[in-house]
């Protein structure tokens, strides 16, 4: 990699904001970044080489940061959310049961043997996508509040389950690795809580702000990269390390200054770079060689939406049920890790991402419908 390629990658990342700019479209910026990555990568012109070690390493950093930011977006300190944990867990379990049935069906029909992986994918929700949609559309009310714990529980559970589902032959190793990351994350939370309660974090913040040291950012990156090293050394996805640390920071309360710094670092460079790299690494031509994989990807997306629509049985509005099906991090990790472990067939990783894109489209439409219904219900009677 050289500076010319780096400039091209950053320029490609600008496609995300351009596509997301029309407010009425409600399109996540990552969609544009993925599409341009696909156009410039293996599928398209071949200008971007996703196998370049420097490019891949920078993308790993971006993935960890993206999942860290996703973890910090989970409103774990919200009292209403905590009171809704029970119903949210029940809904997530209902979605999981439906996804398990569909996962077995898809794996049997397509003969891939990946029933557990498909079930985890379809059961997952992406707080990184859903929370910004809820915020941008100003969705509120008890039904929206009840959706958030369901999303958080599904997101966390599927992130933990993915390493076990994607490589069942080494489930013991993956389980121990995931446990090590979770225990380390819990220990980090306890240390951070102690430092917060004793006032040490506030003193550090004061010194950092006064002397322009950016100490909180440096320490946060050190912890994140340490957890990422533990995860990668244990054959566990970096996404788990980032998400666990993000949850710990969210539970304590992320300082606004640190939030702005991490937002700039992630959204300004590493996040777009990761999604451009992901698009560049996908070989959609393999889907053309095996058209059944296109059908698999579409059915994974449709299956995810259908399994989430089961929550209508509990009284959840259909639009919010479909919104809860939005997924990104888990399918992306499955495509990345599965390719690295050589457990996916050629083109299957692209099918997984295609399924995620289907859920994003469905969630975008559902979010718009929910917003319109909310405006109609809140407007004064004529």
N, C-alpha and C positions, 0 to 999 in steps of 0.2 A: 504494500500500500504506500502511496505517496500523497503529497498535498493535492495534486490534481484530482485523484480519486476521492479524497476526503471532501474536497469542495463539491464534487458531483453528488456525493452522498447527502451532504447538507442541503444542497439544492433540491435533491429528490424529496427530502423530508418536508420541503415547503408545500408539496402537493397536498399534504394533510390539512393544514389550515385553509388552503384555497378551496378544497372540497367542502370543508366544514363551515366555511364562512356564511353561506346563506342560512339564516336561522330557521327558516321554514323546513329545511331538509332534515335537520337533526341527525346529520351523519357524523359519527366519530372521526376524529382526525386520523386515527390509525388506519382507516380504510384507504385513504389516499396514499399514505406511506407504503402500505402493502402493495397497492396496485402499481405504483411507480417502481417499487423494488422488483416486482414480477416482470415488468416491461424491460428493466435494465439488466436483469439477472439471467439465470439459466433458461427460463422459459422464453425470454425475448431476445434482446440484442447481445447479451453476454458481456456487457461492459463492466458489470460488477461481479467479482469473483467471491462468492460467499465462503469459499474454502480458504481464503487468505487468512493466515493465522492472526494477524493484527486486527483485521476486520472482525473475525470471529470473537476474539477476546474483548474488543470494545463492545460488541453486541451482547456478550455475556454480562458485562458491567451494566449495560442498558437494561437487560432483562431483570437483573437483581434490583436496580433502582425503580423500575416500573412496578414490580411487585411490592417493594417497600412502600411506595406511594399508595398503592392499592390498599395495603394494610392500614396505613394511617387514615385512609378515607372511611374505614369502618367505624361508625359512631358507637364504640363500645362503652362510652361514658354516659350515653343518653339514657335517662331513667325510663322513658317510655319504651325504649328498645329492650332494656333488660326485663321489663314486665311482660314483654311480648315474646320472650325467649321460648316459652313452652309451646304456644301455638306455632311459632316459627319453626321450631324443631320438628313438630308433628307434620307440618307442610313439607319441609325438606325431606322427611322420611317417606312421605307419600310419593313425592317426586322420585326419590331414589328407588322405591319399589317398582314404579312404572318404568323407570329407566332400565332396571335390571331385566325385566321381561323383554323390553324392546332390544336391549343389548344382546341377549341370547338369540333372539329372532334374527337380528341382522348378521351376527357372526355365523349363524347356521346357514342362512341363505347365501351369504357371500363366501363362506368357507374359509374365513380368516383365522378363526380360533381366538379372536380378541373380544369375547363377550364382556369380560370384566372392564376392559379399557373403554369400550363403547358405552357401557352403563355409567361409568364415572364421567365421561364427557357429557352425556345427555343430562345427567343429574346436576351438573355444575352450574353455577351462576357467577357472574363477574361483577364484583363491587366496583371495580375500576371503570366499567362502562355504565352500570345502572345508576350509581349515585350521581355522576355528572348529568345524566339524562333527567333524573328526578329534580336536580337542582336547577338545570337550565329551563325546564318547563314549569318550575315552581309548583310541582305536585305536592300536595299535602293532604292531611286528613288521617283518620284512624286506619284506613285500609293501606295507605302508603307507609305509615309507621309500622304496621304489622308485616309489611313486605320486607323491610330492612333486616330484621333478625334472620328471616328465612334465607335471604341472600348471603348474609355473613356466615351463617352456619354451613350452608351448602358450599360456599367458596372455600372455607377453611377445611371442611371434611374432605372435599375432592382433591385439594392440594396435597393433603396428607395421604390420601388413598392412591393417588396417581402412581407414585413409584412402585407400589405393591401390585397395581393392576397392569402396568405396562411391561413388567418383566417378572411374571409369576415364577419362573424357574429359579430366580434368586430372591424370592420374597423375604427370606430371613435376613439377608444382607440389607435389602432395601428397608425392611422394617426397623432394623437396628440403626441404620443411618438416619431415618426419619425421627426415630426416638431421640437420638443424640442431638439432632438439631432442635427438637422441641424442648428437651431438657435444658439445653444451652440458652434457648430463648427465654425460658422461664427464669433461669438464673440471672440473665441480663436484666429482665424486668425487675426482679427483687433488688438488684444492685441500683438500678436507676431510681426505683421507688425510694430506697434509703437515701440516696443523694438528694432527691427532690425534697423529702421530708426534713432532712437536716439543713436544707438551705444551700447546699454546696452548688447545686446546679444554677441557682440564681446568682451566686457570686461569680461563677464561671461566665454566665451570660453577661453580667455587668462588665467584667474585665474584657471579654471578647468584643463587646460592642464599643467600649471606650477606646480600646487599642486597635480595633479593626483586625483582630486575629482570626475570626471565623472559627473559633475553637469548637463550637457545637457541631458545625458541619464536618470538621476534620475528625472528631471523635465518632460521630455517627457513621461516617464512611469507613473508619477503621473497624467498627463493630460489624457493619454490614459485610465487609470483605472477609472478615474473620469467619463469620457464619457461612459465607459463600464457600470459603476454603474447606470448612468442615463438611458442608453438603457435597461439594464436588469430590472430595476425598472419600466420601461414603457412598458414592454412586447415587446421590439423591439430587433432584433438580434444584438449581439455584433459586427457583421461584419460592420454594418452601422457606429458605433462609430469609429472603427479602420480605415475605409476607409475615412470618413470625416476628421479625424485628419491627415491622411496621405496626403490628397489633400491640406490641409492648409499648411503643412510643405513643400510640393512640390512647392506650389505657392511662398512661401517666399524664398526657396532655402535651401535644407538640407545640413548642414555642413558635410564635408567628414568624419571627425572623428566620428560624431554621426552616420553617415550611416554605417561605419565599425562596430561600437559597436552594433547597432541594427541588422545588418546582422549576426554577431556572435551569438547574443542572440537568434535570431529567427531561423536561419538556422542551428545553432549548437545544439539547444535543444528543444525549445518550438514548433517550426514549425513541425519537424518530430514527436514529441510526439503527437501533435494534429492529424496528419494524421494517425498515428498508432492507436490512440484512435478511430478515425472515422471508420477505417477498422474493429477494434475489436467490435464496436457497431452495425455493420451491420449484419443482420441475413439473409444470402443468402439462408439458408435452407427454409425460407418462400417463396422464389421464386420457389423452387422446389415443394412446396406444391401448389403454384398457378402459373403454367407455363405462364398464361396470363400476369403476371407482368414482366416476362422476355421479352415478346413481347412488352409490354408497354415501358420498359426501352430502348430497341433497337429503337423503333419508335420515342421516345423522342430525342434520339441522331440523328437519320436520319432526323427527322423533323427540328431540329436546323440547320443542315447543309443545308437542302433544303431552309429554309427561308433565310439563309444568302446568298445562291446562287442567290437570287433575285436581289442582288446588281449588278449582271452582266448586268442587264438592264440599269444601269447607266454608264457602261463602265469599271467597276472594273474587273480585271483579275479573272478568276475562281479560281485559286490557292489561291489568297489573300482573296477571298470571303469565301472559305472553312476554311482558316486559322482564319478568324474573328469569326468563330463559336465556337472556343475553349472556354470551360466554366468549372469553378470549384467552385469558391466561392459561387455563388448563389445556385447551386444544393446542395452543402454541407450544406449551411445554411438552405435550405428548408428541407433537411433530418433531420438536428439536431433540428430545431425549430418545425417542423411538428410532430416529434416523441414526443418532450416534451409537446406539446399541445394536443397530442392524436387526431390529425385531419387526420392522414394518416392511411391507412389500413395496416395490418401486411405485411411486405415485400415491401410496396410501397416506403419507404425511400431508400431501396437498389436499386429499379428500377430507382429512380431519379439519384443516383450516377452512375448506369450502363449507363444511357443516357449520363452523363458527360464524362465517359470514352470513349464512342463512338466518341464524338466530339474531344477528345484529340488525338485519333488515326487518325481521319480524318485531324486534323490540323497538326499533325506530318508529314503525307504523303504530304499534301499540301505545307507545308513549304519547304520540300525537293525538290518538283517539282519547286517551285518558285525560289529556290536557283540555281538549275540546269539551269533553263531558263535564269536567270540573268547572269550566267557565260557564257552561249552560246552567248547571245546577246552582252556581253561586250568583248568577245574574238576577237582579230584582224582577219580580213579575210585572209584566206590562199591564 
